[in-house]
C-alpha cells in the first residue's frame, strides 16, 4: 500500500522492453543523431498537431524546467510562478543557476493555481526597461499543479493572454501533463500551444518511464540555444537512445494516456472511499492522481500500523493531520480496497 509518490514506482514493461531492444540493436549514432530520437520528435509533432515543433529528451524534470526557462529569460530577467510550484520549492536554485541568475517571483493563488488577476497586476508593474529592476521575462505554470488540480484550456489561455500582452513567454511544467490531459479529455494541442503555451516540460518518469522527460518547444525560435545549454549543463547523453526509446514506447499506442487514466481512476476510487468516512476532509479538489486529505488520528495510526505509506502534509488549521496520497500507473485496486477497508474499520 505505497501511496508515497509516483516517483517511487518502477517502469512499465513496454518501456523496459523498448530500451532493451534499442540497446541490442548494435552500434548507432550517438548524442541524439539516432533513429529513436528522430522518431520521438516526429511522434510529438503528430500528437501535438504542430509540424514545426522542436523537442529534446533530457533525464530529469529539474533539467527540463531549468533549461527550458533558460531559453525564455536573460540572466537579468524574472520568472513568475506559484509559491508552491516545483521550480520554487523543490528544485533548489536550479532555475536560477541554469538561467545564470534570473529571479523567481511568486504569485499566489488557490489550490496551486496562479491567480490570474494577481498575475496581471504583477506583470503591469512599471519596471520594463528600468535598469534597477529584473525584467519580466517568463511565466511558469504547473500541470497538474502541486495541489493535484488541473488548469483547463480556458484558464491557460487567460494566463497566456496576460503573459503575451507584455511580451513574456509561457512555460508549462508538465511533469503530470498526461494525468491532466486524461482528466480534461481534450487534445494535447488544446491543453498546450493552442491555449498559449510556448514551451512544455513533458514528463514521463512519474508515469511509467525509467528516467525520461522531453522539452517541447512550440515556439521554435526559443529552441535555438537549447542544444548548447543542454550540453553545457551536462544533460546531453552520449547514448541518447536510452532516453528516446523510453519516450517512443511511452507515446506509442496511447500508453502514456492509458497509464495516466489508470492512476487517476485509482485516485478517484480512494477519494470516493475516504470521503465517505467520518472525520476525513479534502484540502483540494482531486483532478488528477494526487490526494490531499485530513485523516482522523485513529485512522492514520491504524493505516500506518498496517504498513500503508503516504506523506504528511501541512494544513492551515491547527490540530489537523493532513496527508498526501499519490496513485500511479501500476497502483492495484486490491491495495486501494485494502487501504479503505483498514480506514473504515478504524
N, C-alpha and C positions, 0 to 999 in steps of 0.2 A: 504494500500500500504506500508506494512512494509518490507523493504529490508535491515534492520539494521544488522541482524545476524541470522544464522540458530540455534544459541543458544537460541533465543527468542521464537521460535515456540513451540507448545505443543508436545504431543506424539501421535504416530499412534494408532488408536483404537484397532488394533490387539494386540499391546503391552500392552495397558491398560487392555484389557480383559485377557491376559495371566497372568498378575500379580494378577488380581482379582481371577482367577481360582487357582493360586498357593497358595494364602492366605486363600482360602475357602476349601482347601484340608485336613485340620486338622493338627495335630502335625506331624512334620517331623524332621529329624536330623538337627542340627544347624552347623554353621561355615563351610559350604561348603560340608558337608557329606550328601548331599541330591541328589535326582534323577535328578533334573533340572541341577545342576552343572555338574554332570557326563555326562548328555546328551549333554550339550553345548560343553564340551571338545571333545566328540566323533564327534559331528557335525563339529567342526572346523578341526578335523583330516581328515574328509571326504572331506570338502570343499577345504582344502589346500593340499590334497593328501599326507599327512605326518602322518603315523601311530604312530610315536614316539613323535609327537608334545605334548607340555605341555602348558596348558592355565590356567589363573587365572582371575576371574572377580574382578574389582575394580570400585569405584564410579565415579572417575574423571579422566580426561585426564592428569592433572598435576601429580596425583599419578601414573598413568600408565607409563608416561615417566620417572619420577624420580626414581621409584622403579625398573623399567627395567634397567635404566642406572646404578643404584647402583650394579646390578648384573654383570655389564660389566667392572667396573673400581674399583681400590682400592682408598682409600682416597687421595693418592698422585698422582693419575692419572689425565689425561687431556682428555676432550671430544671435538672433533672438530665438529662445526656446522655452519650453515649460520647465519650471523648477524641478519637477520630478523626472524629466527626460533622462534617458540613459547617458547622453553626452554631458549632462550637467551633474549627474550624481554618481555614475558608476564607470566612468572611463578615465578616471584620474584627471590628468590635464592633457590627455592625448589630442583633443581637438585644438587646444591652444598650441601644443607642440608641433603638430603637423601643419598648422596654418602659419607657423612662425610668429605667433603672438596675438592672433585675433581674440577678442574678448567675448565671453558669453554673457548675454543679458537675459534674465529670467522674466517671463511674462506669465502671471498667474492665470488660473482658470480651473473650473470644477472638473473633477473626475479625470484628471490627466490631460485635458484638452486646453490649448491656449484660448483664452477669452478673446474673441475677435475684436471687440471694442477696445479692450486694453492694448491689444496689438496695434490697432490703428492709431491709438493715442501715442504709443511708444514710437511708432515709425514717423509720426508727424512732428516730432521734436525738432527745433531749428538748429540741427548740428551738421547738416550737409554742407560740405566744403569748408567747415570751420576747423582749422588745423589743431585746435586744442582738444578735440573730441574724436573717439573712434568713429569711423564712418560706417553707418548701417550697410550691411552687405548681403546678409542671408537670413532666412527664417528656416528653422528645422522643426518638423512635426513628427510624431511617433505613431506608427500604425502597426498593430494595435498599441494603445498607449500603455504606460507603466501601471495604469489602474485597470487594465483589461477592457477599456472602452474603445470604440471604433469611430473614426471620422467617416461620415458619409460623403459622397461626391460633392454635395452642395456645401458642406462645411469646409471641405478642402478648397473649393472654388472661392469661398468667401475669404479665407486666409490668403489664397493666391492673389486675389484682387488687390488687397492692401499691400502685399509683398511686391507685386509687379508695378503698382502705381508709383512706387518710389525707386524703381529700378533694381530691386533686390532679387535674389534667386531663392527658389523654394526647394528645400531638401526634405526628403522623407526617409526617416529611419524605419525601414520595413522589415525589422527582424522577425515580426509575426505578420507580415503582409498577407500570406496565404490564409491565415486564420481570419484576418479582417475581410478578405475577399470572399471567403466562404460564408461569413456572416451577412455581408451586404448582398451578395448574389448578383453583382453587376460584372462587367468585363474588366480585365486588368487595366485596359486603357482608360476606362471611365473612372477608375479609382486612382489614377496616377496622372499621366500627362494631359489627358483631356480635361481634367479638373485644375490643371495649372502647375503640376509638379515638374521641376526642371531636372532633378536627379534623384534616383531611388537607390537606397542601400537594400537590396533584395536578400532577405535571409533564407537560409536553407538548413543551417546547423540545428536550430531548435525544432525542425520539422522533419527530421529523418536523415539528414546528411551526416557524414563523419565530421567534416570541418570545411565548409564551403559557403561563401557569400558571393554576390555579384553586385558591382556598382554599375547601375544602368543610367546612362545619360540620354535623356530625351532631347535635351538641348546639346547638339553635337559640338557646338563651339566651346562649351565648357570642358570638353574632354581633351582638349589639345595638350594640356600639361600632364594629364593623369599618368600616362605611361612612365614619364620621367619621375614623377612624385612617388609612384609605386616602387620603382626601382631604388630610388634614393632612400625610401623608408624601409627597405628590406623585405618588401612583400611581393617581389617578382620571383615566382618559383621556377627553378630550372625544369623540373618535371611538372609542367603546368597541367598535363593531362590528369594528374592526381585530383585536381580541383574540378576540371572541366568534365571529367567522366561522371563525377558526382552530380554536377548541375544538369548534365544531359539526362541522366536517369531520373533525376528529381522532376524535370519538366516534361518527361515523356509519358504519354497516355494518361495525363492528368494525375500522376502520382502525388504531386505537391498539394493539389486540392483535396484529393481523397484522404491524405494524411491529416490535413487541417480539419476537414469535415468530421473525421473520427474524434480528434482531440476536442473540438467544440462540442460534439454530441456527448462525450463523456463529462464535460464540464456542466452541460445542461442537466444531465442525469444526477450529478452530485448536487447541483443547486436545488433541483426540484425536491430531492430527499431532505436536504439540510434545512431549507426554509420552511418545511412542513413541521419542524420540530420546535418545541417551545424554547425560547431563550436565544435563538440564533437571529442574526441580523446582518444583511448585506451592507457593505460600505459603499459599493458602487454597482451599477448595472453590470451584468455578466454578458458581454457581447461576444467574446472570443473564448480562450481557454484558460483564463486566469480568474480565480475567485478570491475575493477579499471579504472575510466574514468574521463576525463576532461569535464565539462559541462559549457556552457556559463552562465554568471551570471543571465541573464534574465530567462533562462530555469530553473536554480536551484531555483530562487526566486518563480517562478510560481508553481513548484512542491512542494516546501516547504509550500507555502500558501494553496495548495490543500490537505495537510496532509501527503504527501509522506515522508517516514522516511528512511534515509540511513546515513552513516558515512562520515564526511570529511576525506580526506586522503592527506598526504604531497606529494607535487610534487617537482621535481628537478628544475623546471623552474619558475622564479619569475613571479608573477601575475596570474598564472594559478590556477583555483579552481578545485581540483581533489576530487573524492569521491569513496567510496567503496559501492557496492550493492551486497547483498547476497541473493540468492534464496534458497528455502527449499523444503522438500518433500511435503508440503501442500500449496506451492505458487500457487495461482489461475491464470489461463490465463486471467481472467477478470481483475484482478489487474494489470497485466502486460500491457494489452491493454489500460487500463485507464491511467496508468503512461505514456505510449508512446503517447497517444492522447494529454495529457497536455503538454508534452515536445514538440510535433510537433506544437501545437498551439502557444506556446511561441516563 
